[in-house]
Amino acid sequence: MIQKRMRAMVLTGYGGLEKLEYREDWPLPTPHGDEVLIEVGACGMNNTDINTRIGWYSKSVTEGTTAERGETGFGLEREAASGWGGNGISFPRIQGADVCGRVIALGSGAPEALMGKRVLVDTWLRDWSDPDNVDKCRYFGSETDGGFAEYTKAPAKNVHPIESDFSDAELATFATSSITAENMLRRAGVKADEVVLVPGASGGVGSALIQLARRRGAIPVAICAETKVDQVRSIGAEAVLPRSPDNLPAALEAAIGKPQVEVVADVVGGTLWPQLIDCLRRGGRYTCSGAIAGPIVEFDLRTFYLNDLTLTGATTIPPGLFADLVGYIERKEIKPLLAGTWPLESLREAQTAFLKKQHVGNFVINPVG
Ligand SMILES: NC(=O)c1ccc[n+]([C@@H]2O[C@H](COP(=O)([O-])OP(=O)(O)OC[C@H]3O[C@@H](n4cnc5c(N)ncnc54)[C@H](OP(=O)(O)O)[C@@H]3O)[C@@H](O)[C@H]2O)c1
């Protein structure tokens, strides 16, 4: 028999870490219609959780996601803050998008075949009668409750059975970072033998970009902190450049024999941004899904139009891409980079450690033990 109450980490409003409240008496979600109830085996952490909590997506915020702001928040009024989609989210909210777990109950319209299955959750919730409509997309663990709890629920169409000998924690490293990275490569149309420059290559999305660029035969070149160079090289980077090069084209020339690249796949932005654009070859493509070092950048329009550059944003994911990702994981075409696991009640401590950016890969919350 399933219990009626569960342990959960509940976000009570926009702000600092104090807005995360550990509860042992939270009501279990009830699956309705096509939804399924999932016992969470592990749930990965992302910057999105922190950005949403501190209200970073608000236009009034102009700085990057720093360790200090990640702990204290920006002190925004509720009306001034917003979620990733431009609208406020409602509280209380259970965050956590990257769920690996088991289906333990079904709504009245959910397929019997899912019962008992080990699954990953596709983090992009859609109106399945209009699945390509990006205005109707919502994010699991942001606009609905997610996986920082013992149990969660999701629409059956978002629930993908997986056959894998990776642990739950390892499987919980993939969803947000890898689907974002694959979508960036798709948006930039990355082909075999093209060079893809990846700032922030030690992080969740960056390390996935390195692996997924290799997977499609492209040549990833990483930028990361000096302490992480060996690990980043070991996941497939052709070359690894320093985080703050004096002259990025010169560093590229020294590393790969040419000063320019076909594609930049960026989640960092900030002060390095003009150099990233400067090292694109004529006709090059820049794709972006984050701005951890700062969202406001200096942009010389002449570089853009005189070099026939293409810039793409990459956030919402087309239907079908998550199923492709599950295939890559099952066939071990990409591997997990599990940097650490934390118990559910230590989510605040886990976020403090995550914000220090001393790790390579992803942190995962384990609600079981
Ligand atoms: N649009 C979307 O759907 C989507 C999805 C996922 C993530 N994102 C966004 O993408 C960004 C990166 O996400 P992630 O999960 O890959 O993050 P992450 O795991 O924290 O990695 C980010 C990496 O960026 C590097 N970095 C460079 N300059 C930095 C700075 N000033 N402050 C902090 N880190 C800096 C760090 O690596 P080094 O120390 O090695 O340089 C860090 O490990 C975040 O802003 C996140 O919100 C967006």
The ligand as an ORCA input file, in Angstrom:
! r2SCAN-3c Opt
* xyz 0 1
  N      17.796     27.070    -21.831
  C      17.726     25.908    -21.212
  O      16.817     25.099    -21.450
  C      18.792     25.546    -20.237
  C      18.945     24.233    -19.823
  C      20.001     23.909    -18.977
  C      20.840     24.933    -18.536
  N      20.641     26.194    -18.905
  C      21.514     27.286    -18.426
  O      22.834     27.080    -18.902
  C      23.785     27.564    -17.949
  C      24.762     26.464    -17.622
  O      24.047     25.357    -17.077
  P      24.814     24.074    -16.573
  O      23.789     23.201    -15.961
  O      25.691     23.522    -17.609
  O      25.720     24.736    -15.443
  P      26.944     24.180    -14.596
  O      26.868     22.709    -14.507
  O      26.955     24.984    -13.366
  O      28.178     24.564    -15.511
  C      28.478     25.883    -15.870
  C      29.971     25.993    -16.057
  O      30.258     27.294    -16.601
  C      31.589     27.631    -16.256
  N      31.672     29.049    -15.971
  C      32.318     29.938    -16.711
  N      32.183     31.163    -16.217
  C      31.453     31.049    -15.109
  C      30.993     31.987    -14.160
  N      31.276     33.296    -14.224
  N      30.256     31.520    -13.144
  C      29.976     30.225    -13.039
  N      30.380     29.278    -13.931
  C      31.116     29.707    -14.956
  C      31.988     26.732    -15.088
  O      32.981     25.866    -15.584
  P      34.535     26.208    -15.445
  O      34.741     26.561    -14.000
  O      35.200     24.965    -15.851
  O      34.782     27.353    -16.364
  C      30.763     25.916    -14.785
  O      31.081     24.599    -14.440
  C      22.977     28.040    -16.754
  O      22.807     29.440    -16.865
  C      21.658     27.331    -16.913
  O      20.603     28.011    -16.322
  C      19.648     26.517    -19.750
*
